[in-house]
Amino acid sequence: MKKYGIVGLVCLMAPLVFGFAIGQDIFVPELPQFMGIFHVSQKIVQLTVSVFMISAGLGQLIVGPLSDQFGRKKLVLLSTGIYCVGSLIAAWSPNIDVMIFARIMQGAGACGMMVCAFAIVRDLLSGNDSAKAYSYLNSAIAISPLLAPFLGGYLDVWFGWRAPFIALGVIGFMVFLLMLIKLEETQDPTSKIKVDRQLFKRYLTILKNRNFLGYSFVSCSALACFFTFFSISSYILIGTLKIPEVDFGYYFAIVGILFFFGSLAAGKCSSILGVKRMVYVGGFGFVISGAWMLLWTFYSGTNIWNFMLPSGLCALTGAFILGAGASGALEPFPEMTGTASAMYGSLEFIFAALIASVVMIWPVGTNYSFAIPLLVFGFLSIFAVWKVVR
C-alpha cells in the first residue's frame, strides 16, 4: 500500500470531490430558464437539484460497504463511469423526466467518488491530520463555484443548455483516466469487511455513537445552508435583482473564494483549535450571518449587498464546520471507515436536499429564504456539539 503525504493525497483526491461539486454548480445559472425549456414549475425544476443530492445520499449506503469489501479503487472507477454516462444522458434529455433520471445517475456516480475519497483519507490519516486533509479537500470543492457558474453560463449562452452537461461528461472521463493511472489501493487487505446481514448492525452501531451523531448533525446543518444558497441564488440574483446570466458567475464566485480561504484557514487552525472549537467558530458565523441578513433585509429590502455580504461570511466560517464535522464523525470507526463515511455522507446529503426542497416550496424572491435557515442551523450546530458530543 503506497504512502501519500497530506498534500499529495489531497491533490489526488481533489478531482473526485471536485467532480461532485461541479456536477451541482455548473448548471445553476440555467435553473430559472429550465421552467421555460421543459414547461414545468419552480418546484419541479428543483427536483433536478434535489434528486442529485438524494441519490448521492442513498447511494452512499451501498457504495461505502462495497468499498470496505472490494477496495477503494474499483469503486472509484465504477462510480466515475456512471457519472460520465449520466452526464451525457442529461445533455440529450428530451423532457424533464429523462433529465431527472440522468441526474439520479449523476448523483449515484458522484456519491461513489465522494465516499471513496473520504474513505481513502481515513485509510491513511487520523486525528488532526485527517481534519486538515478534509478541510483542504473542502477548498478543492470551493474551486467549483469559482469556475462552474462561469463555465456553465458561457457554455449555455454560446452553445445552448446541453453544453454544460457535455462538459461534465468530458471532466468525468478525464478523472477516470487519472484514477486508473495514478491511484493505488489504500485499504489494508486484512481489514476488508464482507457485505452481509451484519451490515445493518454496523449501521446501527454507528448511529448509536454520540460523537458520530453530533458531528454529523453539524455537517448536515452546514451543508443544508450551503445547498439552500445554491438553490435560491440564481432566483434572487437573476430573477429578483436582474443580474445577467453571464455575470452570475462573478457573484457566485465570491462565495466560492471565501469558502476556499475558509477551508485553508480551517486546515491551518485544526491543530490549534481542535475539532470541537472549529464547530463553534462555524456555528457562531452562521448565527451572525443570518441575523445580519435578516435585519438588513427587514430595513432595506433585498439588494446585492445584504444578500452577498452575509452569504460570504457564512461561506468563510462554514468551512470550519465541514472539515471538523467529517473528522469528528469518522474518527471513532477506523475499522469500518467506508461504512461510517457512507452513513455520514448519506445523512448529510439527504438532510440538505430535504431542507432546500422545503425552502423552495414557497416562491423565492427575498433574502428571508436564506437568512432564517442560517439562524436556525447556526444555533442548532452550537447546541449539538455542546450537549451531544463527548
ZIQUI-V642085 format. One record per residue. N is the residue number from 1. RES is the residue in one small letter. PHI is phi in radians with two decimals (none if undefined). OMEGA is omega in degrees with one decimal (999 if undefined). Layout:
n:N res:RES phi:PHI omega:OMEGA
n:N res:RES phi:PHI omega:OMEGA
//
This chain:
n:1 res:m phi:none omega:-177.1
n:2 res:k phi:-1.25 omega:176.6
n:3 res:k phi:-1.68 omega:177.2
n:4 res:y phi:-1.98 omega:169.4
n:5 res:g phi:-1.29 omega:-178.2
n:6 res:i phi:-1.03 omega:-177.9
n:7 res:v phi:-1.14 omega:179.9
n:8 res:g phi:-1.10 omega:179.6
n:9 res:l phi:-1.15 omega:179.7
n:10 res:v phi:-1.09 omega:179.9
n:11 res:c phi:-1.10 omega:-179.4
n:12 res:l phi:-1.31 omega:-179.0
n:13 res:m phi:-1.43 omega:-175.9
n:14 res:a phi:-0.97 omega:178.9
n:15 res:p phi:-1.06 omega:179.4
n:16 res:l phi:-1.20 omega:179.3
n:17 res:v phi:-1.30 omega:177.0
n:18 res:f phi:-1.16 omega:177.8
n:19 res:g phi:-1.06 omega:176.4
n:20 res:f phi:-1.14 omega:-174.7
n:21 res:a phi:-1.15 omega:-177.4
n:22 res:i phi:-1.23 omega:175.4
n:23 res:g phi:-1.10 omega:176.0
n:24 res:q phi:-1.59 omega:-166.8
n:25 res:d phi:-1.44 omega:-167.6
n:26 res:i phi:-1.17 omega:-177.5
n:27 res:f phi:-1.90 omega:177.0
n:28 res:v phi:-0.99 omega:-179.8
n:29 res:p phi:-1.08 omega:-177.3
n:30 res:e phi:-1.49 omega:-171.4
n:31 res:l phi:-0.95 omega:-179.5
n:32 res:p phi:-1.06 omega:-177.7
n:33 res:q phi:-1.38 omega:176.5
n:34 res:f phi:-1.05 omega:178.2
n:35 res:m phi:-1.07 omega:178.0
n:36 res:g phi:-1.43 omega:-178.6
n:37 res:i phi:-1.10 omega:-176.0
n:38 res:f phi:-1.81 omega:177.8
n:39 res:h phi:1.01 omega:-179.5
n:40 res:v phi:-2.32 omega:-177.7
n:41 res:s phi:-1.49 omega:177.4
n:42 res:q phi:-1.02 omega:-179.0
n:43 res:k phi:-1.12 omega:178.9
n:44 res:i phi:-1.23 omega:176.6
n:45 res:v phi:-1.02 omega:179.2
n:46 res:q phi:-1.04 omega:178.0
n:47 res:l phi:-1.08 omega:178.5
n:48 res:t phi:-1.12 omega:176.3
n:49 res:v phi:-1.56 omega:-173.5
n:50 res:s phi:-1.20 omega:-177.3
n:51 res:v phi:-1.15 omega:175.0
n:52 res:f phi:-1.05 omega:-178.0
n:53 res:m phi:-1.24 omega:-179.4
n:54 res:i phi:-1.16 omega:176.4
n:55 res:s phi:-1.07 omega:177.7
n:56 res:a phi:-1.11 omega:-179.8
n:57 res:g phi:-1.23 omega:-179.3
n:58 res:l phi:-1.18 omega:-179.5
n:59 res:g phi:-1.07 omega:-178.6
n:60 res:q phi:-1.15 omega:178.4
n:61 res:l phi:-1.14 omega:177.2
n:62 res:i phi:-1.67 omega:-175.1
n:63 res:v phi:-1.15 omega:-178.3
n:64 res:g phi:-1.01 omega:177.8
n:65 res:p phi:-1.06 omega:178.0
n:66 res:l phi:-1.11 omega:177.8
n:67 res:s phi:-1.21 omega:175.4
n:68 res:d phi:-1.24 omega:-179.8
n:69 res:q phi:-1.59 omega:-171.4
n:70 res:f phi:-1.80 omega:-180.0
n:71 res:g phi:1.72 omega:-173.1
n:72 res:r phi:-1.40 omega:-170.7
n:73 res:k phi:-1.12 omega:-179.1
n:74 res:k phi:-1.05 omega:-179.3
n:75 res:l phi:-1.24 omega:176.4
n:76 res:v phi:-1.08 omega:-178.0
n:77 res:l phi:-1.17 omega:178.6
n:78 res:l phi:-1.10 omega:-178.1
n:79 res:s phi:-1.12 omega:179.8
n:80 res:t phi:-1.14 omega:176.8
n:81 res:g phi:-1.11 omega:177.8
n:82 res:i phi:-1.09 omega:178.8
n:83 res:y phi:-1.05 omega:180.0
n:84 res:c phi:-1.09 omega:-178.5
n:85 res:v phi:-1.09 omega:178.6
n:86 res:g phi:-1.06 omega:179.7
n:87 res:s phi:-1.13 omega:-178.4
n:88 res:l phi:-1.24 omega:175.2
n:89 res:i phi:-1.11 omega:178.4
n:90 res:a phi:-1.05 omega:-177.8
n:91 res:a phi:-1.10 omega:-177.7
n:92 res:w phi:-1.98 omega:178.9
n:93 res:s phi:-1.20 omega:178.4
n:94 res:p phi:-1.46 omega:-178.8
n:95 res:n phi:-2.69 omega:-174.7
n:96 res:i phi:-1.20 omega:-179.5
n:97 res:d phi:-1.14 omega:177.9
n:98 res:v phi:-1.16 omega:177.9
n:99 res:m phi:-1.06 omega:179.6
n:100 res:i phi:-1.10 omega:177.2
n:101 res:f phi:-1.05 omega:179.5
n:102 res:a phi:-1.11 omega:179.1
n:103 res:r phi:-1.19 omega:174.5
n:104 res:i phi:-1.12 omega:177.2
n:105 res:m phi:-1.08 omega:178.1
n:106 res:q phi:-1.01 omega:180.0
n:107 res:g phi:-1.10 omega:178.6
n:108 res:a phi:-1.11 omega:178.0
n:109 res:g phi:-1.17 omega:-179.4
n:110 res:a phi:-1.10 omega:-178.4
n:111 res:c phi:-1.15 omega:177.7
n:112 res:g phi:-1.11 omega:177.9
n:113 res:m phi:-1.09 omega:-177.9
n:114 res:m phi:-1.21 omega:-178.7
n:115 res:v phi:-1.04 omega:-177.8
n:116 res:c phi:-1.15 omega:178.1
n:117 res:a phi:-1.08 omega:-180.0
n:118 res:f phi:-1.18 omega:179.7
n:119 res:a phi:-1.18 omega:178.6
n:120 res:i phi:-1.11 omega:176.7
n:121 res:v phi:-1.05 omega:-178.8
n:122 res:r phi:-1.23 omega:174.6
n:123 res:d phi:-1.04 omega:-168.8
n:124 res:l phi:-1.88 omega:-175.8
n:125 res:l phi:-2.32 omega:176.5
n:126 res:s phi:-2.63 omega:175.1
n:127 res:g phi:1.04 omega:-178.3
n:128 res:n phi:-1.14 omega:177.1
n:129 res:d phi:-1.13 omega:178.5
n:130 res:s phi:-1.21 omega:177.0
n:131 res:a phi:-1.06 omega:178.0
n:132 res:k phi:-1.13 omega:-180.0
n:133 res:a phi:-1.12 omega:179.1
n:134 res:y phi:-1.12 omega:178.5
n:135 res:s phi:-1.15 omega:178.0
n:136 res:y phi:-1.17 omega:175.7
n:137 res:l phi:-1.13 omega:176.1
n:138 res:n phi:-1.11 omega:176.0
n:139 res:s phi:-1.19 omega:174.8
n:140 res:a phi:-1.20 omega:175.6
n:141 res:i phi:-1.07 omega:-177.8
n:142 res:a phi:-1.19 omega:177.4
n:143 res:i phi:-1.14 omega:-177.2
n:144 res:s phi:-1.04 omega:178.9
n:145 res:p phi:-1.17 omega:174.0
n:146 res:l phi:-1.30 omega:-172.5
n:147 res:l phi:-1.91 omega:-168.6
n:148 res:a phi:-1.06 omega:-179.8
n:149 res:p phi:-1.11 omega:174.3
n:150 res:f phi:-1.07 omega:-178.9
n:151 res:l phi:-1.05 omega:-179.3
n:152 res:g phi:-1.12 omega:-178.7
n:153 res:g phi:-1.10 omega:-178.4
n:154 res:y phi:-1.25 omega:176.4
n:155 res:l phi:-1.06 omega:179.1
n:156 res:d phi:-1.12 omega:-177.9
n:157 res:v phi:-1.16 omega:-175.7
n:158 res:w phi:-1.42 omega:-170.4
n:159 res:f phi:-2.14 omega:-179.9
n:160 res:g phi:1.80 omega:-171.1
n:161 res:w phi:-1.17 omega:-178.5
n:162 res:r phi:-1.31 omega:-173.0
n:163 res:a phi:-1.03 omega:178.9
n:164 res:p phi:-1.04 omega:180.0
n:165 res:f phi:-1.29 omega:173.8
n:166 res:i phi:-1.10 omega:178.1
n:167 res:a phi:-1.06 omega:177.6
n:168 res:l phi:-1.11 omega:177.7
n:169 res:g phi:-1.09 omega:178.5
n:170 res:v phi:-1.15 omega:179.0
n:171 res:i phi:-1.08 omega:178.8
n:172 res:g phi:-1.05 omega:179.4
n:173 res:f phi:-1.14 omega:178.0
n:174 res:m phi:-1.13 omega:177.5
n:175 res:v phi:-1.14 omega:177.3
n:176 res:f phi:-1.00 omega:-179.6
n:177 res:l phi:-1.12 omega:179.6
n:178 res:l phi:-1.08 omega:-179.3
n:179 res:m phi:-1.17 omega:178.6
n:180 res:l phi:-1.06 omega:-175.2
n:181 res:i phi:-1.53 omega:-167.5
n:182 res:k phi:-1.76 omega:-173.7
n:183 res:l phi:-1.44 omega:171.6
n:184 res:e phi:-1.90 omega:179.8
n:185 res:e phi:-1.08 omega:-176.9
n:186 res:t phi:-1.87 omega:-177.7
n:187 res:q phi:-1.35 omega:174.8
n:188 res:d phi:-1.15 omega:-178.1
n:189 res:p phi:-0.98 omega:-178.4
n:190 res:t phi:-1.38 omega:-176.3
n:191 res:s phi:-1.80 omega:-179.3
n:192 res:k phi:-1.16 omega:-178.7
n:193 res:i phi:-2.09 omega:-177.7
n:194 res:k phi:-1.28 omega:175.3
n:195 res:v phi:-1.33 omega:-179.0
n:196 res:d phi:-2.62 omega:-178.3
n:197 res:r phi:-1.13 omega:180.0
n:198 res:q phi:-1.24 omega:-178.5
n:199 res:l phi:-0.99 omega:-178.2
n:200 res:f phi:-1.15 omega:176.6
n:201 res:k phi:-1.17 omega:178.0
n:202 res:r phi:-1.15 omega:176.6
n:203 res:y phi:-1.08 omega:179.8
n:204 res:l phi:-1.15 omega:176.9
n:205 res:t phi:-1.04 omega:179.6
n:206 res:i phi:-1.10 omega:-177.0
n:207 res:l phi:-1.21 omega:178.1
n:208 res:k phi:-1.44 omega:-177.5
n:209 res:n phi:-1.39 omega:-175.7
n:210 res:r phi:-1.09 omega:-179.2
n:211 res:n phi:-1.12 omega:177.8
n:212 res:f phi:-1.07 omega:-178.9
n:213 res:l phi:-1.10 omega:-177.8
n:214 res:g phi:-1.12 omega:-177.9
n:215 res:y phi:-1.24 omega:175.9
n:216 res:s phi:-1.12 omega:-179.4
n:217 res:f phi:-1.11 omega:-178.9
n:218 res:v phi:-1.17 omega:175.2
n:219 res:s phi:-1.16 omega:175.9
n:220 res:c phi:-1.01 omega:-178.9
n:221 res:s phi:-1.12 omega:-179.6
n:222 res:a phi:-1.13 omega:-179.3
n:223 res:l phi:-1.17 omega:176.9
n:224 res:a phi:-1.06 omega:178.5
n:225 res:c phi:-1.19 omega:178.3
n:226 res:f phi:-1.11 omega:-178.4
n:227 res:f phi:-1.23 omega:174.3
n:228 res:t phi:-1.13 omega:175.1
n:229 res:f phi:-1.03 omega:178.6
n:230 res:f phi:-0.98 omega:-174.6
n:231 res:s phi:-1.30 omega:-172.3
n:232 res:i phi:-1.71 omega:-170.6
n:233 res:s phi:-1.05 omega:-178.4
n:234 res:s phi:-1.20 omega:179.4
n:235 res:y phi:-1.19 omega:179.8
n:236 res:i phi:-1.32 omega:-174.9
n:237 res:l phi:-1.27 omega:-177.8
n:238 res:i phi:-1.49 omega:-175.8
n:239 res:g phi:-1.35 omega:-175.3
n:240 res:t phi:-1.42 omega:-174.1
n:241 res:l phi:-1.63 omega:172.3
n:242 res:k phi:1.06 omega:173.5
n:243 res:i phi:-1.29 omega:177.2
n:244 res:p phi:-1.04 omega:-176.1
n:245 res:e phi:-1.01 omega:-178.0
n:246 res:v phi:-1.23 omega:178.1
n:247 res:d phi:-1.62 omega:-177.4
n:248 res:f phi:-1.00 omega:-177.6
n:249 res:g phi:-1.04 omega:179.6
n:250 res:y phi:-1.11 omega:-179.4
n:251 res:y phi:-1.26 omega:178.7
n:252 res:f phi:-1.11 omega:-178.3
n:253 res:a phi:-1.16 omega:178.2
n:254 res:i phi:-1.02 omega:178.6
n:255 res:v phi:-1.13 omega:178.1
n:256 res:g phi:-1.09 omega:179.0
n:257 res:i phi:-1.10 omega:-179.4
n:258 res:l phi:-1.18 omega:175.1
n:259 res:f phi:-1.15 omega:177.2
n:260 res:f phi:-1.04 omega:-179.7
n:261 res:f phi:-1.22 omega:174.8
n:262 res:g phi:-1.11 omega:178.7
n:263 res:s phi:-1.16 omega:176.7
n:264 res:l phi:-1.11 omega:179.2
n:265 res:a phi:-1.13 omega:178.6
n:266 res:a phi:-1.11 omega:177.5
n:267 res:g phi:-1.10 omega:179.4
n:268 res:k phi:-1.23 omega:-174.3
n:269 res:c phi:-1.54 omega:-173.0
n:270 res:s phi:-1.06 omega:-179.3
n:271 res:s phi:-1.26 omega:-177.3
n:272 res:i phi:-1.49 omega:-175.1
n:273 res:l phi:-1.45 omega:-171.4
n:274 res:g phi:1.46 omega:-171.5
n:275 res:v phi:-1.11 omega:-173.8
n:276 res:k phi:-1.14 omega:-179.2
n:277 res:r phi:-1.18 omega:176.6
n:278 res:m phi:-1.09 omega:176.9
n:279 res:v phi:-1.15 omega:178.0
n:280 res:y phi:-1.06 omega:178.0
n:281 res:v phi:-1.02 omega:-179.8
n:282 res:g phi:-1.16 omega:-179.2
n:283 res:g phi:-1.09 omega:178.3
n:284 res:f phi:-1.16 omega:176.0
n:285 res:g phi:-1.08 omega:177.9
n:286 res:f phi:-1.15 omega:-179.8
n:287 res:v phi:-1.07 omega:-179.8
n:288 res:i phi:-1.11 omega:-180.0
n:289 res:s phi:-1.07 omega:-178.8
n:290 res:g phi:-1.13 omega:-179.7
n:291 res:a phi:-1.14 omega:178.9
n:292 res:w phi:-1.04 omega:-178.9
n:293 res:m phi:-1.13 omega:-177.0
n:294 res:l phi:-1.11 omega:-177.4
n:295 res:l phi:-1.19 omega:-179.0
n:296 res:w phi:-1.12 omega:179.3
n:297 res:t phi:-1.18 omega:179.7
n:298 res:f phi:-1.07 omega:-176.9
n:299 res:y phi:-1.55 omega:-173.2
n:300 res:s phi:-2.12 omega:-173.9
n:301 res:g phi:1.38 omega:-178.1
n:302 res:t phi:-1.37 omega:173.8
n:303 res:n phi:-2.53 omega:-176.6
n:304 res:i phi:-1.00 omega:-172.6
n:305 res:w phi:-1.19 omega:-176.1
n:306 res:n phi:-1.42 omega:168.2
n:307 res:f phi:-1.66 omega:-171.8
n:308 res:m phi:-1.38 omega:-175.7
n:309 res:l phi:-1.14 omega:176.1
n:310 res:p phi:-1.11 omega:177.2
n:311 res:s phi:-1.10 omega:177.4
n:312 res:g phi:-1.13 omega:176.9
n:313 res:l phi:-1.10 omega:176.8
n:314 res:c phi:-1.03 omega:-179.4
n:315 res:a phi:-1.14 omega:-177.7
n:316 res:l phi:-1.10 omega:-176.3
n:317 res:t phi:-1.51 omega:-179.8
n:318 res:g phi:-1.13 omega:177.8
n:319 res:a phi:-1.06 omega:177.8
n:320 res:f phi:-1.13 omega:-178.3
n:321 res:i phi:-1.19 omega:-173.4
n:322 res:l phi:-1.15 omega:178.0
n:323 res:g phi:-1.15 omega:-179.3
n:324 res:a phi:-1.21 omega:-178.6
n:325 res:g phi:-1.08 omega:179.2
n:326 res:a phi:-1.10 omega:-178.9
n:327 res:s phi:-1.12 omega:-178.3
n:328 res:g phi:-1.15 omega:-178.4
n:329 res:a phi:-1.27 omega:-173.9
n:330 res:l phi:-1.59 omega:-176.1
n:331 res:e phi:-0.97 omega:-176.5
n:332 res:p phi:-1.29 omega:-170.5
n:333 res:f phi:-2.25 omega:179.3
n:334 res:p phi:-1.18 omega:-176.1
n:335 res:e phi:-1.52 omega:177.2
n:336 res:m phi:-2.54 omega:-174.6
n:337 res:t phi:-1.10 omega:-178.1
n:338 res:g phi:-1.07 omega:-179.8
n:339 res:t phi:-1.15 omega:178.9
n:340 res:a phi:-1.14 omega:178.1
n:341 res:s phi:-1.09 omega:178.5
n:342 res:a phi:-1.13 omega:179.2
n:343 res:m phi:-1.10 omega:177.9
n:344 res:y phi:-1.03 omega:-178.3
n:345 res:g phi:-1.15 omega:179.8
n:346 res:s phi:-1.09 omega:177.8
n:347 res:l phi:-1.05 omega:-176.5
n:348 res:e phi:-1.10 omega:-174.2
n:349 res:f phi:-1.29 omega:-179.4
n:350 res:i phi:-1.13 omega:178.8
n:351 res:f phi:-1.06 omega:-178.5
n:352 res:a phi:-1.09 omega:-179.8
n:353 res:a phi:-1.11 omega:-179.1
n:354 res:l phi:-1.16 omega:180.0
n:355 res:i phi:-1.11 omega:179.5
n:356 res:a phi:-1.11 omega:179.2
n:357 res:s phi:-1.14 omega:176.6
n:358 res:v phi:-1.11 omega:178.9
n:359 res:v phi:-1.05 omega:-175.0
n:360 res:m phi:-1.39 omega:174.7
n:361 res:i phi:-1.09 omega:179.6
n:362 res:w phi:-1.65 omega:177.6
n:363 res:p phi:-1.00 omega:-177.9
n:364 res:v phi:-1.64 omega:178.5
n:365 res:g phi:-2.63 omega:-178.8
n:366 res:t phi:-2.28 omega:-179.6
n:367 res:n phi:-1.25 omega:-177.4
n:368 res:y phi:-1.04 omega:179.8
n:369 res:s phi:-1.08 omega:179.9
n:370 res:f phi:-1.85 omega:-175.4
n:371 res:a phi:-1.10 omega:-177.1
n:372 res:i phi:-1.15 omega:175.5
n:373 res:p phi:-1.03 omega:178.5
n:374 res:l phi:-1.06 omega:179.9
n:375 res:l phi:-1.09 omega:-175.7
n:376 res:v phi:-1.08 omega:-174.2
n:377 res:f phi:-1.36 omega:171.9
n:378 res:g phi:-1.13 omega:178.0
n:379 res:f phi:-1.10 omega:-178.0
n:380 res:l phi:-1.15 omega:178.4
n:381 res:s phi:-1.12 omega:177.9
n:382 res:i phi:-1.07 omega:-179.3
n:383 res:f phi:-1.11 omega:-176.9
n:384 res:a phi:-1.08 omega:-179.6
n:385 res:v phi:-1.28 omega:-179.3
n:386 res:w phi:-1.21 omega:-172.1
n:387 res:k phi:-1.75 omega:-172.6
n:388 res:v phi:-1.69 omega:-175.0
n:389 res:v phi:-1.25 omega:178.0
n:390 res:r phi:-1.77 omega:999
//
